[in-house]
Amino acid sequence: MDEGQLLMTQAERDRLVALKKAKKKLITQKQAAEEIGITERQVRRLLRKLRRKGDQAVIHELRGRESNRKLSSEMEQRAMAILSDPIYRGFGPTLASEYLHKLHRITVSKETLRRWMTKAGLWRAGHVRVMEVHQWRPRRSRCGELVQWDTSTHDWLEGRGERIYLISMIDDATSRLFARFVRHDTSEENMRLLWAYLERFGRPLAFYTDKAGMFQVSVKTKRQEKREGRDRSEMPPTQIERGLRELTVVWIPAHSPQAKGRVERQFLTAQDRLVKGLRVAGVCTIEEANAYLEKEYLPWWNQTLTVQAADPADAHRPLGKEHDLAAILSHVESRQVTNDYTVRYDAKVYQIDRRDVRAGMRKGWVRVEKRLDATLAVQFQGRYVRVRRCEPALREVASPQTTEAKPHVTHKPKGKSGWMKNFSVRRVPCS
């Protein structure tokens, strides 16, 4: 740049023109202030500065100088050294900023950290592709009106331990999250989470799930029947569906993943933040994962990402005396009582106690409940009866020491059979 040459922005050039017109008395100071968009007092100050420094008066004096609030290069180097550790692999600027402040006492904004990480090659901003847009369904007005329920299959421990699953329940009105890691995505594990949810919050009005086998019995329909639009025959409910009916909770099936988008988006966040949090915490077992989930992740989610419901009233209903969760959340089947007052279940025979035998029980039907604690309960006409397992009789097995070895009998081959001796295979000539 040549000496005496000034680089100005368009706004600074406009300001300089207005000040020179005011200096030459072509316009008043009030008109100059209105033209520039500043006060008359500021115009008088700039005119005094214009007389002292010339055209440079309209250029900010801090241009080209470092900000007094600029973070030191030592802090930048320390932050980049920490984030270069493999344990922080894949961290974005927002999450990295939180962990630097929480674990290393380094406070830096996410945008400054984004610039540092980009310069260090630890972050590369990708182009966001416009995907198909789905219209979001409006939230329910009250907490507990609708709870979305689903399971995510993901490598949560990144190979450090056994394969685990995350079952989540998220309130539609507030996004309040309730979740737990399990070893298997079964009806029993889902019932255990449902039990914990009911004890903590009460009975919601409805659950919103997919059409998995634990929620709905699949019916095979021929193509011709599908084309003709025939109604499917009504199938017996699954164990979870039966339990929800006994709890007077409505079950709503989702016809697509987008329909239950709130819980699906929650899984996307968990597969990023929760996985990295488990990695930094060194979690290797399902017990440690549930402890981290309960103490760290769920409190952060419910304090940061929840919203206020449109209606402050809670739609959850309390559990009553008639809601025996041990009986409702169990595997229930019906069995017929035999003539000797026994019940067969799971290839075992159970004898009904003589004190509980009542009229109409023989050839009657009882409700057998295999509960989550592996105990068995039998109910007849709304009352529980005591049963005991009938042990099978032991067969007498001869001791190998006293058993005498039977002599081996050798069978000699007999002669040819004579059953066709007087039978002629020749055709009798016609007379």
C-alpha positions in Angstrom: 0.0 0.0 0.0 1.4 3.4 -1.0 2.1 5.9 1.9 -0.9 8.1 2.5 -3.4 5.7 1.0 -6.3 4.7 3.3 -8.5 1.7 2.9 -12.1 2.5 3.9 -15.4 0.8 3.9 -18.3 2.3 2.1 -19.9 3.4 5.4 -16.7 5.2 6.3 -16.5 6.9 2.9 -20.1 8.1 3.3 -19.3 9.4 6.8 -16.3 11.3 5.5 -18.4 12.9 2.7 -21.0 14.1 5.2 -18.4 15.5 7.6 -16.6 17.4 4.9 -19.9 19.0 3.8 -20.6 20.0 7.4 -17.0 21.4 7.7 -17.6 23.5 4.6 -21.0 24.7 6.0 -22.8 23.1 3.1 -25.1 21.4 5.6 -25.7 21.8 9.3 -24.3 19.5 12.0 -27.8 18.3 12.7 -28.3 17.4 9.0 -24.9 15.6 9.0 -25.9 13.7 12.1 -29.2 12.5 10.5 -27.4 11.6 7.3 -24.7 9.5 9.1 -27.1 8.2 11.8 -25.2 9.5 14.9 -25.8 12.3 17.4 -24.8 16.0 16.9 -22.3 15.6 19.8 -20.6 12.8 17.9 -20.5 14.9 14.8 -18.7 17.7 16.6 -16.2 15.3 18.1 -15.5 13.8 14.6 -15.1 17.3 13.1 -12.4 18.2 15.7 -10.7 14.9 15.0 -10.9 15.6 11.2 -9.0 18.8 11.7 -6.2 17.0 13.6 -5.8 13.8 11.7 -7.5 14.4 8.3 -9.4 11.7 6.5 -8.1 9.0 9.0 -10.5 10.4 11.6 -13.3 8.2 10.3 -11.3 4.9 10.6 -11.6 3.1 13.9 -8.4 3.3 15.9 -8.6 -0.4 16.9 -8.3 -1.5 13.3 -5.4 -3.8 12.8 -4.8 -4.3 16.5 -5.6 -7.5 18.5 -8.6 -7.5 20.7 -8.0 -7.2 24.4 -10.3 -10.2 24.9 -8.4 -12.4 22.5 -7.5 -15.8 24.0 -3.8 -16.6 24.3 -2.0 -19.0 21.9 -1.0 -21.1 24.9 -4.7 -21.8 25.7 -5.3 -22.7 22.0 -2.3 -25.1 22.0 -3.4 -26.8 25.2 -7.0 -27.2 24.0 -5.9 -28.7 20.7 -3.5 -31.1 22.5 -6.4 -32.3 24.6 -8.8 -32.7 21.7 -6.1 -34.6 19.7 -6.4 -37.5 22.2 -8.2 -40.5 20.6 -10.7 -40.5 23.4 -12.2 -37.2 21.9 -12.4 -38.7 18.4 -15.4 -37.4 16.5 -16.2 -34.6 19.0 -17.8 -31.5 17.4 -17.1 -27.9 18.5 -20.2 -27.7 20.7 -19.7 -31.0 22.6 -15.9 -30.4 22.8 -16.5 -26.9 24.3 -18.7 -28.5 27.0 -16.1 -31.1 27.9 -13.2 -28.7 27.9 -15.1 -26.5 30.4 -16.3 -29.5 32.5 -13.2 -31.6 32.7 -10.2 -29.3 32.0 -11.4 -25.9 33.1 -10.9 -24.4 29.7 -13.7 -21.9 28.8 -13.9 -21.1 25.1 -16.9 -20.5 22.9 -18.0 -23.1 20.4 -17.4 -20.7 17.5 -13.8 -19.9 18.6 -13.2 -23.6 19.2 -14.7 -24.4 15.7 -12.1 -22.1 14.2 -9.3 -23.6 16.2 -10.3 -27.2 15.4 -10.7 -26.4 11.7 -7.2 -24.9 11.6 -5.8 -27.9 13.4 -7.6 -30.4 11.1 -9.7 -31.8 13.9 -13.0 -30.6 12.4 -14.3 -30.2 8.9 -17.6 -28.5 8.3 -19.7 -30.6 5.9 -22.3 -29.4 3.4 -25.8 -30.0 4.7 -27.8 -31.7 2.0 -31.5 -30.9 1.7 -33.4 -34.1 2.4 -37.1 -34.8 2.1 -38.9 -32.6 4.6 -41.6 -34.2 6.8 -44.1 -32.0 8.4 -43.7 -32.2 12.2 -46.8 -33.2 14.1 -47.8 -30.7 16.8 -46.9 -31.6 20.3 -49.6 -32.8 22.7 -50.8 -30.1 25.1 -50.2 -32.0 28.4 -47.4 -34.1 29.9 -48.5 -37.7 29.9 -51.0 -37.5 27.0 -48.7 -39.4 24.7 -45.4 -41.2 25.4 -43.3 -42.5 22.5 -41.6 -45.8 23.2 -38.8 -47.5 21.1 -35.5 -49.4 21.3 -32.3 -48.5 19.6 -29.8 -51.1 18.4 -26.3 -49.5 18.3 -22.7 -50.2 19.3 -23.1 -48.2 22.5 -19.8 -49.4 24.1 -17.8 -49.3 20.9 -16.5 -52.8 21.4 -15.4 -52.3 25.0 -18.0 -54.7 26.4 -21.1 -56.8 25.6 -23.8 -55.8 23.1 -26.5 -53.8 24.8 -29.7 -52.0 23.7 -31.2 -48.7 24.8 -35.0 -48.6 25.5 -36.3 -45.1 25.6 -39.6 -43.4 26.6 -40.0 -39.7 25.7 -43.0 -37.6 26.5 -44.5 -35.9 23.4 -45.5 -32.7 25.1 -42.3 -31.9 27.0 -39.6 -34.3 25.6 -38.9 -35.6 29.1 -36.8 -38.7 28.7 -36.8 -42.0 30.6 -34.4 -44.7 29.4 -32.4 -47.8 30.4 -29.8 -50.1 28.9 -30.7 -53.8 28.6 -29.0 -56.9 27.4 -31.8 -58.1 25.2 -34.7 -56.4 23.6 -37.4 -58.7 24.9 -40.9 -58.3 26.3 -39.6 -58.9 29.8 -37.0 -56.1 29.6 -39.6 -53.7 28.1 -42.0 -54.6 30.9 -39.4 -53.9 33.5 -38.8 -50.4 32.1 -42.6 -49.9 31.9 -42.9 -50.9 35.6 -40.2 -48.3 36.6 -41.9 -45.6 34.5 -45.3 -46.3 36.0 -43.9 -46.2 39.6 -42.1 -42.9 38.9 -44.7 -40.9 36.8 -48.0 -42.8 36.9 -50.1 -44.1 34.0 -50.1 -42.0 30.8 -53.1 -41.8 28.5 -51.3 -43.5 25.6 -48.1 -45.1 24.4 -46.9 -44.7 20.8 -44.7 -47.5 19.5 -43.8 -49.3 16.3 -45.4 -52.6 15.2 -42.7 -54.9 16.6 -43.7 -58.4 17.6 -43.8 -57.6 21.3 -46.5 -55.0 20.7 -48.6 -56.6 17.9 -49.1 -60.1 16.6 -48.3 -60.2 12.9 -50.9 -61.7 10.6 -49.9 -63.3 7.3 -52.3 -62.3 4.6 -52.4 -63.6 1.0 -51.8 -61.1 -1.8 -55.2 -61.7 -3.2 -56.8 -60.8 0.1 -54.7 -57.7 0.4 -55.8 -56.6 -3.1 -59.5 -57.3 -2.2 -59.1 -55.3 1.0 -60.4 -58.0 3.3 -60.3 -57.4 7.0 -57.7 -59.3 9.0 -59.0 -61.7 11.6 -58.5 -60.3 15.1 -55.5 -61.9 16.9 -55.0 -62.3 20.6 -53.0 -59.5 22.2 -49.4 -59.7 23.0 -48.3 -59.7 26.7 -47.5 -56.0 26.6 -50.7 -55.1 24.8 -52.7 -57.1 27.3 -50.9 -55.4 30.2 -51.6 -51.9 28.8 -55.3 -52.8 28.5 -55.4 -53.9 32.1 -53.8 -50.6 33.0 -56.4 -48.7 30.8 -53.6 -47.2 28.7 -54.2 -46.8 25.0 -51.6 -48.4 22.6 -51.2 -46.5 19.3 -49.1 -48.2 16.5 -46.9 -46.0 14.3 -47.1 -46.7 10.5 -43.7 -45.3 9.7 -40.5 -44.2 11.5 -41.2 -40.6 10.7 -44.5 -40.8 12.6 -42.5 -41.3 15.9 -39.9 -38.8 14.9 -39.4 -37.4 18.4 -38.0 -40.6 19.8 -36.0 -41.3 16.6 -34.3 -37.9 16.8 -33.6 -38.6 20.4 -31.7 -41.7 19.4 -29.7 -39.7 16.9 -28.6 -37.4 19.7 -27.8 -40.3 22.0 -25.8 -42.1 19.3 -23.5 -39.1 19.2 -23.4 -37.5 22.6 -24.1 -40.6 24.8 -21.6 -42.8 23.0 -18.9 -40.2 23.4 -19.7 -39.6 27.0 -19.5 -43.3 27.7 -16.2 -43.4 26.0 -14.7 -40.5 28.0 -16.1 -42.1 31.2 -14.4 -45.4 30.4 -17.7 -47.4 30.7 -17.3 -51.1 29.8 -20.3 -52.8 31.5 -24.0 -52.5 31.3 -24.1 -51.6 35.1 -21.7 -48.7 34.5 -23.6 -47.6 31.4 -26.9 -47.4 33.4 -25.2 -45.6 36.2 -23.8 -43.0 33.7 -27.2 -42.8 32.0 -29.0 -42.1 35.3 -26.4 -39.7 36.8 -25.1 -37.8 33.8 -27.0 -38.1 30.5 -30.7 -38.1 31.6 -30.2 -35.1 34.0 -28.5 -33.2 31.2 -31.2 -34.0 28.7 -34.1 -33.2 31.1 -32.5 -29.9 32.1 -31.4 -28.8 28.6 -33.6 -30.2 25.9 -37.1 -30.4 27.5 -39.8 -27.7 26.8 -42.7 -26.4 28.8 -46.0 -28.0 28.0 -48.8 -25.8 26.6 -51.0 -27.0 29.5 -49.3 -27.2 32.9 -51.7 -29.9 34.1 -50.2 -33.5 34.3 -52.2 -36.1 32.4 -50.6 -39.0 34.2 -53.0 -41.0 36.5 -51.9 -42.6 39.7 -51.8 -46.3 40.2 -54.7 -47.7 42.2 -55.0 -50.7 44.5 -56.5 -52.7 41.6 -53.3 -52.2 39.6 -51.0 -55.0 40.8 -48.0 -54.5 38.6 -46.5 -57.8 39.5 -49.6 -59.6 38.1 -50.2 -57.2 35.1 -46.7 -57.1 33.9 -46.1 -60.8 33.7 -46.5 -63.6 31.1 -50.1 -64.6 31.3 -51.7 -67.8 29.9 -54.9 -69.8 30.5 -54.8 -73.4 31.5 -57.5 -76.0 32.2 -57.7 -77.8 35.5 -57.6 -81.6 35.2 -59.7 -84.0 37.2 -57.0 -84.4 39.9 -56.8 -80.6 40.3 -53.5 -80.2 38.6 -52.4 -77.6 36.0 -49.8 -78.1 33.3 -47.6 -75.2 32.4 -44.2 -75.1 30.7 -43.9 -78.9 30.6 -44.4 -79.0 34.4 -47.3 -80.2 36.6 -48.6 -78.1 39.5 -51.0 -79.4 42.1 -53.6 -77.0 43.5 -53.6 -77.0 47.3 -56.6 -78.9 48.8 -57.6 -75.9 50.9 -58.1 -73.8 47.8 -60.2 -76.3 45.9 -63.6 -74.9 45.1 -66.7 -75.9 43.2 -66.4 -75.6 39.5 -62.7 -75.7 39.5 -62.5 -79.2 37.9 -62.3 -78.7 34.1 -62.4 -75.0 34.7 -59.9 -72.5 33.4 -57.3 -70.7 35.5 -55.0 -67.7 34.8 -51.3 -68.6 35.1 -48.9 -65.7 35.6 -45.2 -66.2 35.1 -43.9 -63.1 36.8 -40.7 -61.1 36.1 -39.1 -62.5 39.3 -39.6 -66.1 37.8 -42.3 -67.0 40.3 -45.6 -68.6 39.3 -49.1 -67.4 40.4 -52.4 -69.1 39.6 -55.7 -67.3 39.7 -59.2 -68.8 39.6 -62.2 -66.5 39.3 -60.3 -63.5 40.5 -58.7 -65.2 43.6 -55.2 -66.7 43.8 -54.8 -70.3 44.7 -51.8 -72.0 46.2 -50.0 -74.5 44.0 -46.9 -76.7 44.4 -44.9 -78.4 41.7 -45.3 -82.1 41.4 -41.9 -83.7 41.1 -41.8 -86.6 38.5 -41.2 -90.0 40.0 -37.7 -91.2 39.8 -37.1 -94.4 37.8 -35.1 -97.2 39.3 -31.8 -97.4 37.6 -29.7 -100.6 38.2 -26.3 -100.0 39.4 -23.6 -100.8 36.8 -21.7 -102.8 39.4 -24.5 -105.3 40.0 -25.8 -105.5 36.5 -24.7 -108.8 34.9 -23.6 -108.6 31.3 -25.9 -110.6 29.1 -24.2 -113.2 26.9 -23.9 -112.3 23.2 -26.2 -114.5 21.2 -25.0 -115.3 17.7 -27.8 -116.0 15.3 -27.0 -118.6 12.6 -28.4 -117.9 9.2 -31.2 -120.3 8.3 -31.8 -121.9 4.9 -33.9 -120.4 2.1 -37.5 -120.0 2.9 -39.9 -122.4 1.1 -43.0 -120.3 1.1 -43.2 -120.4 -2.8 -42.4 -124.0 -3.1 -45.7 -125.1 -4.7 -46.4 -121.8 -6.5 -46.0 -121.8 -10.3 -45.1 -118.5 -11.9 -45.9 -119.9 -15.4 -49.1 -118.8 -17.0 -51.7 -121.5 -17.3 -52.6 -122.1 -21.0 -56.1 -121.2 -22.0 -58.4 -124.1 -22.7 
